[in-house]
Amino acid sequence: MQAKRIIPCLDVDDGRVVKGVKFRGIQDAGDPVELARRYNDDGADELTFLDIGASYKSRSTLLEVVRQVAAEVFIPLCVGGGVRSVEDMRLAMNAGADKVSVCTSALERPALIAEMARAYGSQCVVLSIDAKRAAPQEGKVRWHAFSHGGRLDTGLDAVEWAVRAVELGVGEILLNSIDADGTGGGYDLELTRTVLDAVGVPVIASGGAGTLDQIAGVLMPPDAADDRWGNADAALVASLLHFGKTTIRDIKAYAESKGVVVRW
């Protein structure tokens, strides 16, 4: 079994890490360079930086943060937010990113995914899907893909969008549950499993981590006796780490005690 990854997520706005609940109620969570250094030392497998600001100033600040972090840490960095072209991707990669994620820009122009994959390879292209439960259709659970930081419902089926994006060249999916984000109530396991069943690329589960058991659960392989499993390839964690409620080493130790293969 391939080892599962624990990935701290740094939502950065104007040079500071922030965190909210269901993409709202944003509050300051610390200095990104200090947090990145801490997570690197504590055993994070990767780091994800997401620019949640919409301004050019915010994006420029984020790239400077990436440069500072890349000079100090030795784990892969994924950078997202405001990437609208291959040139934007080039700037992020030159600043020290190993992978680049896109969300709104890919929804608005899906061809961007293919352009990025041709330029840098699918392994460098991550699709970030902000998914929210929609009204069931013919008794079937559905999720819509949202754009613009979770503010605009595109009406597009999130699972179908994941499949199409992989066909265009996406090498990994960052799956964000808007319903669970920041609540501490646990990941949307049904969403995670549904997308995993539909695509053949790694899926990072995001949104809702509140306990060690929930993190271990979203990474656990199928268990016929227990439906609290997600089988995600990686778990994104933010609030629990930023506010000192746990550490990456504690997360990995607990997950390993539950039978999840982790990296040390």
Backbone as CSV, one residue per row, in Angstrom:
resi,resn,N_x,N_y,N_z,CA_x,CA_y,CA_z,C_x,C_y,C_z
1,MET,0.843,-1.193,0.000,0.000,0.000,0.000,0.883,1.249,0.000
2,GLN,0.545,2.210,-0.852,1.306,3.446,-0.898,1.066,4.260,0.360
3,ALA,2.137,4.849,0.890,2.018,5.630,2.122,1.124,6.842,1.898
4,LYS,0.293,7.133,2.883,-0.603,8.284,2.829,0.139,9.531,3.301
5,ARG,-0.298,10.675,2.783,0.386,11.935,3.092,-0.452,12.827,4.010
6,ILE,0.233,13.546,4.883,-0.389,14.580,5.710,0.134,15.922,5.211
7,ILE,-0.801,16.783,4.779,-0.425,18.036,4.119,-1.047,19.231,4.849
8,PRO,-0.249,20.016,5.550,-0.788,21.259,6.126,-1.164,22.227,5.007
9,CYS,-2.268,22.930,5.208,-2.726,23.916,4.232,-2.612,25.312,4.819
10,LEU,-1.920,26.179,4.098,-1.779,27.564,4.515,-2.591,28.435,3.568
11,ASP,-3.756,28.889,4.029,-4.545,29.859,3.271,-3.939,31.227,3.551
12,VAL,-3.370,31.847,2.529,-2.630,33.084,2.720,-3.381,34.258,2.094
13,ASP,-3.500,35.333,2.873,-4.112,36.559,2.374,-3.241,37.729,2.815
14,ASP,-2.684,38.416,1.840,-1.839,39.586,2.105,-0.696,39.260,3.068
15,GLY,-0.093,38.091,2.868,1.094,37.745,3.629,0.865,37.067,4.957
16,ARG,-0.375,36.817,5.327,-0.678,36.159,6.596,-1.515,34.902,6.343
17,VAL,-1.340,33.905,7.215,-2.175,32.712,7.161,-3.492,33.023,7.847
18,VAL,-4.598,32.650,7.220,-5.919,32.900,7.781,-6.728,31.611,7.728
19,LYS,-7.813,31.570,8.491,-8.695,30.392,8.487,-10.106,30.824,8.790
20,GLY,-11.054,30.151,8.134,-12.460,30.459,8.361,-13.268,29.195,8.536
21,VAL,-14.598,29.350,8.509,-15.525,28.225,8.596,-16.444,28.301,7.381
22,LYS,-16.466,27.210,6.600,-17.248,27.168,5.367,-16.923,28.353,4.468
23,PHE,-15.607,28.693,4.420,-15.077,29.761,3.573,-15.520,31.146,4.046
24,ARG,-15.993,31.256,5.287,-16.432,32.544,5.825,-15.799,32.758,7.201
25,GLY,-15.990,33.978,7.771,-15.499,34.254,9.107,-13.995,34.129,9.227
26,ILE,-13.278,34.753,8.317,-11.829,34.606,8.254,-11.158,35.251,9.468
27,GLN,-10.179,34.530,10.060,-9.398,35.071,11.167,-7.923,34.759,10.969
28,ASP,-7.084,35.582,11.575,-5.637,35.424,11.434,-5.173,34.155,12.144
29,ALA,-4.229,33.436,11.492,-3.736,32.185,12.073,-2.219,32.128,12.161
30,GLY,-1.529,33.206,11.759,-0.090,33.209,11.960,0.733,33.588,10.750
31,ASP,2.051,33.555,10.948,3.013,33.880,9.901,3.296,32.650,9.057
32,PRO,3.160,32.743,7.740,3.302,31.558,6.892,4.698,30.929,6.921
33,VAL,5.734,31.747,6.997,7.086,31.194,7.007,7.340,30.441,8.312
34,GLU,6.910,31.006,9.427,7.084,30.340,10.714,6.303,29.032,10.762
35,LEU,5.060,29.051,10.281,4.252,27.827,10.282,4.845,26.781,9.352
36,ALA,5.299,27.204,8.182,5.896,26.259,7.235,7.131,25.602,7.835
37,ARG,7.953,26.390,8.507,9.150,25.846,9.139,8.772,24.824,10.214
38,ARG,7.760,25.151,11.001,7.313,24.235,12.049,6.811,22.923,11.465
39,TYR,6.005,23.019,10.410,5.433,21.807,9.831,6.496,20.969,9.126
40,ASN,7.454,21.625,8.504,8.558,20.894,7.886,9.314,20.085,8.944
41,ASP,9.613,20.728,10.060,10.363,20.069,11.131,9.547,18.964,11.801
42,ASP,8.228,19.102,11.750,7.362,18.143,12.437,6.998,16.942,11.565
43,GLY,7.461,16.937,10.301,7.246,15.762,9.465,6.161,15.859,8.417
44,ALA,5.760,17.073,8.039,4.774,17.210,6.957,5.323,16.597,5.679
45,ASP,4.454,15.996,4.896,4.875,15.377,3.640,4.926,16.388,2.505
46,GLU,4.057,17.379,2.583,4.021,18.461,1.603,3.437,19.687,2.296
47,LEU,3.471,20.814,1.606,2.785,22.020,2.058,1.941,22.551,0.906
48,THR,0.756,23.038,1.233,-0.098,23.666,0.230,-0.322,25.122,0.613
49,PHE,-0.039,26.026,-0.314,-0.272,27.456,-0.129,-1.398,27.875,-1.063
50,LEU,-2.451,28.434,-0.509,-3.563,28.901,-1.324,-3.790,30.385,-1.087
51,ASP,-3.662,31.176,-2.143,-3.910,32.614,-2.072,-5.410,32.842,-2.131
52,ILE,-5.992,33.243,-1.011,-7.441,33.447,-1.010,-7.815,34.885,-1.330
53,GLY,-6.812,35.745,-1.532,-7.082,37.123,-1.927,-7.271,37.214,-3.428
54,ALA,-7.954,38.246,-3.853,-8.250,38.377,-5.288,-7.364,39.409,-5.968
55,SER,-6.550,40.137,-5.209,-5.796,41.244,-5.790,-4.423,40.826,-6.279
56,TYR,-3.891,41.611,-7.179,-2.529,41.363,-7.667,-1.538,41.490,-6.506
57,LYS,-1.790,42.443,-5.613,-0.921,42.626,-4.456,-0.834,41.349,-3.643
58,SER,-1.972,40.718,-3.424,-1.997,39.486,-2.641,-1.202,38.395,-3.331
59,ARG,-1.356,38.251,-4.640,-0.631,37.210,-5.373,0.869,37.456,-5.326
60,SER,1.284,38.716,-5.478,2.703,39.029,-5.441,3.289,38.722,-4.068
61,THR,2.533,39.037,-3.032,2.974,38.740,-1.673,3.125,37.245,-1.487
62,LEU,2.166,36.472,-2.015,2.221,35.024,-1.873,3.478,34.468,-2.524
63,LEU,3.849,34.947,-3.710,5.039,34.450,-4.380,6.287,34.743,-3.564
64,GLU,6.317,35.891,-2.909,7.457,36.206,-2.055,7.502,35.259,-0.856
65,VAL,6.329,34.926,-0.321,6.266,33.960,0.776,6.785,32.600,0.309
66,VAL,6.382,32.196,-0.884,6.838,30.913,-1.433,8.357,30.910,-1.567
67,ARG,8.927,32.004,-2.029,10.383,32.087,-2.155,11.055,31.912,-0.794
68,GLN,10.515,32.576,0.210,11.100,32.492,1.549,10.995,31.076,2.103
69,VAL,9.847,30.453,1.905,9.638,29.108,2.426,10.499,28.095,1.675
70,ALA,10.555,28.212,0.347,11.321,27.267,-0.456,12.800,27.272,-0.079
71,ALA,13.261,28.396,0.434,14.661,28.500,0.828,14.932,27.793,2.156
72,GLU,13.871,27.466,2.895,14.051,26.921,4.233,13.544,25.505,4.419
73,VAL,12.587,25.080,3.622,12.011,23.748,3.826,12.365,22.833,2.668
74,PHE,12.246,21.544,2.900,12.716,20.567,1.925,11.645,19.528,1.610
75,ILE,10.420,19.999,1.517,9.302,19.154,1.127,8.573,19.828,-0.024
76,PRO,7.810,19.067,-0.818,7.131,19.662,-1.970,6.148,20.763,-1.581
77,LEU,6.078,21.787,-2.413,5.167,22.905,-2.203,4.167,22.959,-3.349
78,CYS,2.906,23.062,-3.007,1.858,23.277,-4.008,1.294,24.674,-3.794
79,VAL,1.220,25.447,-4.854,0.765,26.835,-4.768,-0.472,27.026,-5.640
80,GLY,-1.468,27.691,-5.096,-2.690,27.939,-5.853,-3.305,29.274,-5.505
81,GLY,-4.228,29.693,-6.343,-4.912,30.963,-6.136,-4.438,32.001,-7.131
82,GLY,-5.326,32.459,-7.980,-4.967,33.503,-8.932,-4.160,33.033,-10.118
83,VAL,-4.026,31.719,-10.316,-3.286,31.201,-11.463,-4.238,31.132,-12.652
84,ARG,-3.999,31.968,-13.634,-4.912,32.072,-14.769,-4.267,31.750,-16.108
85,SER,-2.979,31.463,-16.092,-2.265,31.214,-17.346,-1.032,30.379,-17.081
86,VAL,-0.429,29.874,-18.150,0.832,29.146,-18.028,1.915,30.078,-17.494
87,GLU,1.826,31.356,-17.845,2.799,32.325,-17.331,2.687,32.446,-15.814
88,ASP,1.463,32.484,-15.288,1.278,32.515,-13.840,1.874,31.265,-13.200
89,MET,1.685,30.125,-13.874,2.262,28.882,-13.371,3.784,28.963,-13.371
90,ARG,4.339,29.519,-14.422,5.792,29.659,-14.517,6.335,30.497,-13.364
91,LEU,5.651,31.594,-13.044,6.091,32.453,-11.948,6.076,31.697,-10.624
92,ALA,5.029,30.900,-10.413,4.934,30.127,-9.169,6.025,29.070,-9.102
93,MET,6.269,28.383,-10.214,7.297,27.349,-10.245,8.682,27.972,-10.043
94,ASN,8.918,29.120,-10.650,10.204,29.788,-10.487,10.404,30.294,-9.064
95,ALA,9.300,30.556,-8.364,9.392,31.005,-6.978,9.676,29.860,-6.018
96,GLY,9.536,28.623,-6.516,9.839,27.478,-5.660,8.748,26.440,-5.558
97,ALA,7.622,26.660,-6.242,6.539,25.673,-6.209,6.932,24.418,-6.975
98,ASP,6.503,23.277,-6.469,6.693,22.007,-7.178,5.443,21.628,-7.961
99,LYS,4.298,22.124,-7.492,3.015,21.886,-8.151,2.183,23.158,-8.057
100,VAL,1.242,23.290,-8.975,0.363,24.461,-8.995,-1.079,23.991,-9.083
101,SER,-1.937,24.573,-8.262,-3.350,24.198,-8.297,-4.188,25.307,-8.918
102,VAL,-5.243,24.895,-9.597,-6.178,25.838,-10.215,-7.595,25.445,-9.829
103,CYS,-8.467,26.439,-9.783,-9.875,26.177,-9.468,-10.760,26.996,-10.401
104,THR,-10.979,28.265,-10.053,-11.873,29.116,-10.839,-11.423,29.257,-12.291
105,SER,-10.123,29.478,-12.492,-9.630,29.693,-13.853,-9.854,28.469,-14.734
106,ALA,-9.762,27.271,-14.141,-9.992,26.050,-14.924,-11.473,25.867,-15.226
107,LEU,-12.324,26.247,-14.302,-13.758,26.164,-14.542,-14.170,27.117,-15.665
108,GLU,-13.556,28.283,-15.681,-13.895,29.277,-16.699,-13.304,28.923,-18.061
109,ARG,-12.144,28.257,-18.043,-11.497,27.896,-19.311,-10.767,26.562,-19.130
110,PRO,-11.483,25.459,-19.294,-10.892,24.140,-19.065,-9.627,23.860,-19.870
111,ALA,-9.471,24.496,-21.020,-8.284,24.275,-21.846,-7.005,24.652,-21.112
112,LEU,-7.128,25.497,-20.082,-5.952,25.888,-19.304,-5.254,24.661,-18.715
113,ILE,-6.042,23.672,-18.312,-5.466,22.457,-17.719,-4.531,21.773,-18.704
114,ALA,-4.990,21.602,-19.937,-4.170,20.949,-20.959,-2.917,21.764,-21.260
115,GLU,-3.047,23.079,-21.269,-1.897,23.941,-21.537,-0.845,23.800,-20.434
116,MET,-1.299,23.751,-19.195,-0.384,23.611,-18.065,0.297,22.245,-18.076
117,ALA,-0.480,21.218,-18.378,0.074,19.861,-18.420,1.118,19.726,-19.528
118,ARG,0.860,20.360,-20.667,1.841,20.311,-21.761,3.124,21.041,-21.381
119,ALA,2.974,22.132,-20.635,4.135,22.955,-20.296,5.001,22.326,-19.213
120,TYR,4.364,21.709,-18.201,5.133,21.236,-17.054,4.892,19.775,-16.685
121,GLY,3.949,19.130,-17.346,3.633,17.744,-17.019,2.461,17.639,-16.062
122,SER,1.685,16.588,-16.208,0.485,16.406,-15.374,0.809,16.338,-13.900
123,GLN,2.004,15.834,-13.563,2.365,15.690,-12.155,2.469,17.036,-11.440
124,CYS,2.548,18.125,-12.215,2.649,19.465,-11.626,1.312,20.196,-11.602
125,VAL,0.264,19.571,-12.119,-1.037,20.240,-12.234,-2.034,19.619,-11.258
126,VAL,-2.527,20.440,-10.336,-3.498,20.001,-9.333,-4.806,20.753,-9.562
127,LEU,-5.902,20.026,-9.623,-7.210,20.673,-9.716,-7.809,20.774,-8.323
128,SER,-8.107,21.996,-7.900,-8.781,22.223,-6.632,-10.279,22.326,-6.905
129,ILE,-11.048,21.435,-6.291,-12.497,21.440,-6.467,-13.156,21.832,-5.149
130,ASP,-13.844,22.966,-5.151,-14.638,23.397,-3.997,-16.047,22.866,-4.216
131,ALA,-16.388,21.804,-3.487,-17.645,21.097,-3.733,-18.638,21.298,-2.592
132,LYS,-19.883,21.465,-2.954,-20.955,21.632,-1.974,-22.135,20.758,-2.374
133,ARG,-22.751,20.117,-1.399,-23.893,19.249,-1.686,-25.027,20.026,-2.336
134,ALA,-25.620,19.394,-3.334,-26.745,19.977,-4.048,-27.967,19.099,-3.830
135,ALA,-29.097,19.549,-4.323,-30.320,18.762,-4.187,-30.156,17.428,-4.908
136,PRO,-30.572,16.336,-4.296,-30.455,15.014,-4.943,-31.205,14.993,-6.277
137,GLN,-30.693,14.211,-7.195,-31.333,14.060,-8.492,-31.628,12.578,-8.707
138,GLU,-32.904,12.271,-8.846,-33.340,10.883,-8.985,-32.827,10.038,-7.812
139,GLY,-32.868,10.653,-6.625,-32.470,9.947,-5.412,-30.980,9.801,-5.220
140,LYS,-30.203,10.391,-6.126,-28.745,10.259,-6.072,-28.119,11.508,-5.470
141,VAL,-27.186,11.300,-4.517,-26.484,12.425,-3.903,-25.618,13.117,-4.944
142,ARG,-25.609,14.447,-4.917,-24.834,15.209,-5.885,-24.094,16.342,-5.194
143,TRP,-23.016,16.771,-5.816,-22.261,17.928,-5.354,-22.012,18.842,-6.538
144,HIS,-22.078,20.152,-6.298,-21.766,21.118,-7.343,-20.371,21.685,-7.119
145,ALA,-19.684,22.004,-8.203,-18.392,22.674,-8.133,-18.630,24.177,-8.043
146,PHE,-18.001,24.801,-7.055,-18.127,26.243,-6.852,-16.845,26.944,-7.287
147,SER,-16.995,28.174,-7.722,-15.840,28.979,-8.123,-15.742,30.218,-7.232
148,HIS,-14.712,31.035,-7.486,-14.524,32.306,-6.791,-14.541,32.141,-5.264
149,GLY,-13.687,31.216,-4.797,-13.553,31.026,-3.357,-14.801,30.494,-2.686
150,GLY,-15.553,29.670,-3.394,-16.752,29.080,-2.818,-17.966,29.975,-2.849
151,ARG,-17.902,31.068,-3.596,-19.008,32.023,-3.607,-20.003,31.804,-4.741
152,LEU,-19.561,31.180,-5.844,-20.419,31.063,-7.017,-20.666,29.599,-7.368
153,ASP,-21.941,29.217,-7.387,-22.324,27.865,-7.778,-22.338,27.781,-9.296
154,THR,-21.433,26.967,-9.837,-21.371,26.853,-11.297,-22.479,25.965,-11.846
155,GLY,-23.117,25.181,-10.979,-24.128,24.233,-11.428,-23.522,22.979,-12.034
156,LEU,-22.204,22.922,-12.108,-21.505,21.779,-12.704,-21.350,20.667,-11.672
157,ASP,-21.666,19.444,-12.072,-21.508,18.307,-11.180,-20.024,18.131,-10.847
158,ALA,-19.689,18.145,-9.545,-18.290,18.121,-9.127,-17.579,16.840,-9.544
159,VAL,-18.281,15.719,-9.513,-17.660,14.444,-9.883,-17.402,14.403,-11.381
160,GLU,-18.374,14.853,-12.160,-18.186,14.898,-13.611,-17.042,15.846,-13.982
161,TRP,-16.934,16.949,-13.258,-15.862,17.903,-13.503,-14.500,17.273,-13.196
162,ALA,-14.420,16.493,-12.140,-13.170,15.813,-11.798,-12.749,14.871,-12.924
163,VAL,-13.699,14.120,-13.448,-13.408,13.176,-14.528,-12.910,13.913,-15.769
164,ARG,-13.593,14.979,-16.129,-13.201,15.738,-17.323,-11.815,16.360,-17.148
165,ALA,-11.541,16.870,-15.954,-10.251,17.512,-15.706,-9.103,16.519,-15.818
166,VAL,-9.314,15.310,-15.348,-8.277,14.279,-15.465,-8.030,13.965,-16.939
167,GLU,-9.088,13.921,-17.713,-8.934,13.680,-19.156,-8.132,14.796,-19.820
168,LEU,-8.237,16.001,-19.283,-7.520,17.149,-19.840,-6.057,17.197,-19.391
169,GLY,-5.725,16.444,-18.340,-4.320,16.401,-17.936,-4.009,16.645,-16.485
170,VAL,-5.023,16.786,-15.639,-4.771,16.984,-14.210,-4.131,15.730,-13.617
171,GLY,-3.111,15.935,-12.780,-2.421,14.802,-12.180,-2.826,14.506,-10.755
172,GLU,-3.596,15.398,-10.136,-4.011,15.220,-8.743,-5.206,16.127,-8.476
173,ILE,-6.055,15.708,-7.543,-7.237,16.508,-7.207,-7.212,16.872,-5.725
174,LEU,-7.359,18.149,-5.467,-7.523,18.652,-4.103,-9.011,18.876,-3.900
175,LEU,-9.633,18.017,-3.104,-11.094,17.983,-2.989,-11.537,18.659,-1.694
176,ASN,-12.092,19.847,-1.837,-12.495,20.653,-0.682,-14.001,20.581,-0.467
177,SER,-14.412,20.139,0.709,-15.833,20.138,1.035,-16.204,21.469,1.679
178,ILE,-17.000,22.262,0.983,-17.445,23.544,1.539,-18.319,23.306,2.762
179,ASP,-19.142,22.272,2.709,-20.042,21.978,3.833,-19.269,21.680,5.117
180,ALA,-18.117,21.034,4.988,-17.367,20.608,6.168,-16.268,21.576,6.577
181,ASP,-15.878,22.471,5.682,-14.714,23.328,5.890,-14.732,24.044,7.231
182,GLY,-13.679,23.832,8.024,-13.507,24.549,9.282,-14.456,24.177,10.393
183,THR,-15.356,23.209,10.170,-16.366,22.878,11.174,-15.840,21.937,12.253
184,GLY,-14.807,21.165,11.930,-14.321,20.171,12.872,-15.220,18.960,12.960
185,GLY,-16.189,18.872,12.063,-17.141,17.763,12.099,-16.739,16.554,11.288
186,GLY,-15.576,16.619,10.655,-15.103,15.487,9.871,-15.210,15.730,8.376
187,TYR,-14.385,15.011,7.639,-14.384,15.112,6.179,-15.690,14.554,5.605
188,ASP,-16.017,14.979,4.400,-17.161,14.410,3.688,-16.680,13.110,3.046
189,LEU,-16.852,12.008,3.764,-16.343,10.720,3.301,-17.046,10.250,2.035
190,GLU,-18.344,10.524,1.944,-19.090,10.097,0.763,-18.578,10.808,-0.483
191,LEU,-18.329,12.101,-0.361,-17.765,12.871,-1.475,-16.395,12.317,-1.855
192,THR,-15.560,12.081,-0.863,-14.211,11.575,-1.114,-14.238,10.246,-1.846
193,ARG,-15.064,9.332,-1.361,-15.128,8.000,-1.980,-15.696,8.063,-3.394
194,THR,-16.670,8.925,-3.596,-17.299,9.034,-4.915,-16.314,9.529,-5.966
195,VAL,-15.538,10.549,-5.608,-14.551,11.077,-6.551,-13.431,10.064,-6.773
196,LEU,-12.984,9.407,-5.717,-11.942,8.395,-5.860,-12.373,7.272,-6.802
197,ASP,-13.622,6.877,-6.714,-14.143,5.815,-7.583,-14.197,6.249,-9.044
198,ALA,-14.279,7.566,-9.265,-14.499,8.071,-10.621,-13.212,8.403,-11.366
199,VAL,-12.121,8.645,-10.637,-10.881,9.080,-11.294,-9.732,8.133,-10.968
200,GLY,-8.685,8.232,-11.753,-7.531,7.367,-11.544,-6.291,8.119,-11.113
201,VAL,-6.482,9.274,-10.466,-5.348,10.063,-9.976,-5.493,10.239,-8.467
202,PRO,-4.403,10.600,-7.782,-4.496,10.804,-6.330,-5.495,11.888,-5.961
203,VAL,-6.183,11.664,-4.833,-7.157,12.620,-4.314,-6.753,13.029,-2.905
204,ILE,-6.673,14.339,-2.683,-6.377,14.893,-1.366,-7.690,15.341,-0.748
205,ALA,-8.048,14.780,0.398,-9.282,15.157,1.083,-9.053,16.425,1.898
206,SER,-10.001,17.336,1.822,-9.856,18.614,2.518,-11.194,19.079,3.073
207,GLY,-11.140,19.654,4.271,-12.328,20.262,4.854,-12.967,19.447,5.949
208,GLY,-12.870,19.934,7.200,-13.630,19.323,8.280,-12.843,18.594,9.340
209,ALA,-11.523,18.512,9.214,-10.740,17.763,10.200,-10.906,18.360,11.591
210,GLY,-11.413,17.523,12.535,-11.596,18.003,13.902,-10.983,17.097,14.941
211,THR,-10.701,15.850,14.557,-10.119,14.887,15.488,-9.106,14.011,14.753
212,LEU,-8.249,13.374,15.521,-7.291,12.439,14.933,-8.022,11.276,14.268
213,ASP,-9.119,10.853,14.876,-9.869,9.732,14.325,-10.448,10.067,12.951
214,GLN,-10.888,11.303,12.770,-11.431,11.718,11.482,-10.346,11.743,10.403
215,ILE,-9.153,12.178,10.763,-8.059,12.209,9.795,-7.669,10.791,9.406
216,ALA,-7.541,9.926,10.407,-7.211,8.530,10.109,-8.295,7.899,9.240
217,GLY,-9.553,8.228,9.534,-10.671,7.639,8.796,-10.680,7.991,7.332
218,VAL,-10.374,9.246,6.998,-10.433,9.648,5.591,-9.300,9.015,4.791
219,LEU,-8.282,8.511,5.494,-7.155,7.851,4.824,-7.293,6.334,4.799
220,MET,-8.149,5.788,5.650,-8.261,4.337,5.784,-8.795,3.680,4.517
221,PRO,-8.267,2.513,4.174,-8.783,1.752,3.024,-10.162,1.192,3.339
222,PRO,-10.881,0.694,2.342,-12.238,0.170,2.559,-12.292,-0.864,3.677
223,ASP,-13.324,-0.723,4.497,-13.534,-1.636,5.618,-15.009,-2.018,5.634
224,ALA,-15.294,-3.256,5.339,-16.682,-3.710,5.248,-17.409,-3.608,6.580
225,ALA,-16.663,-3.645,7.667,-17.280,-3.616,8.996,-17.438,-2.202,9.542
226,ASP,-16.883,-1.215,8.841,-16.904,0.157,9.345,-16.928,1.107,8.161
227,ASP,-17.972,1.932,8.056,-18.080,2.824,6.896,-17.389,4.164,7.131
228,ARG,-16.629,4.278,8.219,-15.918,5.529,8.492,-14.535,5.513,7.844
229,TRP,-14.497,5.279,6.552,-13.246,5.262,5.805,-13.404,6.094,4.550
230,GLY,-12.270,6.630,4.066,-12.331,7.446,2.863,-11.381,6.994,1.775
231,ASN,-10.252,6.389,2.184,-9.246,5.875,1.253,-8.593,6.969,0.418
232,ALA,-8.614,8.206,0.924,-7.937,9.295,0.213,-6.432,9.047,0.204
233,ASP,-5.770,9.614,-0.768,-4.317,9.470,-0.868,-3.594,10.398,0.104
234,ALA,-4.274,11.463,0.510,-3.677,12.418,1.438,-4.780,13.170,2.159
235,ALA,-4.427,13.719,3.318,-5.379,14.525,4.086,-4.803,15.917,4.268
236,LEU,-5.598,16.913,3.926,-5.208,18.302,4.148,-5.692,18.695,5.548
237,VAL,-4.835,19.350,6.302,-5.168,19.746,7.666,-4.780,21.203,7.857
238,ALA,-5.639,21.968,8.508,-5.345,23.390,8.707,-5.559,23.808,10.164
239,SER,-6.812,24.062,10.549,-7.104,24.631,11.871,-6.497,23.841,13.017
240,LEU,-6.593,22.520,12.973,-6.063,21.692,14.058,-4.588,21.962,14.297
241,LEU,-3.857,22.190,13.218,-2.428,22.449,13.341,-2.144,23.913,13.667
242,HIS,-2.801,24.819,12.960,-2.524,26.245,13.144,-2.759,26.690,14.582
243,PHE,-3.794,26.153,15.197,-4.162,26.599,16.553,-3.666,25.656,17.646
244,GLY,-2.688,24.815,17.290,-1.984,24.011,18.281,-2.766,22.898,18.932
245,LYS,-3.811,22.402,18.264,-4.622,21.344,18.864,-3.995,19.965,18.697
246,THR,-3.100,19.829,17.731,-2.381,18.569,17.541,-1.133,18.858,16.735
247,THR,-0.339,17.817,16.469,0.865,17.952,15.661,0.836,16.911,14.549
248,ILE,1.676,17.105,13.567,1.736,16.146,12.463,2.212,14.794,12.957
249,ARG,3.167,14.785,13.874,3.660,13.514,14.411,2.555,12.767,15.157
250,ASP,1.728,13.500,15.894,0.607,12.859,16.588,-0.397,12.294,15.584
251,ILE,-0.661,13.049,14.523,-1.589,12.584,13.490,-1.082,11.293,12.871
252,LYS,0.191,11.273,12.514,0.762,10.090,11.864,0.777,8.886,12.807
253,ALA,1.128,9.126,14.064,1.175,8.020,15.027,-0.211,7.420,15.218
254,TYR,-1.227,8.277,15.305,-2.595,7.781,15.493,-3.059,7.035,14.247
255,ALA,-2.817,7.626,13.072,-3.236,6.972,11.831,-2.566,5.608,11.693
256,GLU,-1.303,5.538,12.029,-0.579,4.268,11.942,-1.168,3.239,12.887
257,SER,-1.617,3.695,14.072,-2.237,2.757,15.033,-3.552,2.195,14.524
258,LYS,-4.143,2.879,13.538,-5.397,2.439,12.929,-5.158,1.653,11.635
259,GLY,-3.920,1.361,11.346,-3.611,0.557,10.167,-3.323,1.336,8.909
260,VAL,-3.200,2.660,9.010,-2.886,3.488,7.840,-1.371,3.527,7.677
261,VAL,-0.902,3.305,6.460,0.525,3.387,6.171,0.887,4.858,5.952
262,VAL,1.810,5.371,6.770,2.224,6.781,6.667,3.721,6.865,6.428
263,ARG,4.152,8.064,6.052,5.574,8.301,5.840,6.180,8.881,7.122
264,TRP,7.396,8.425,7.459,8.107,8.982,8.622,9.432,9.548,8.171
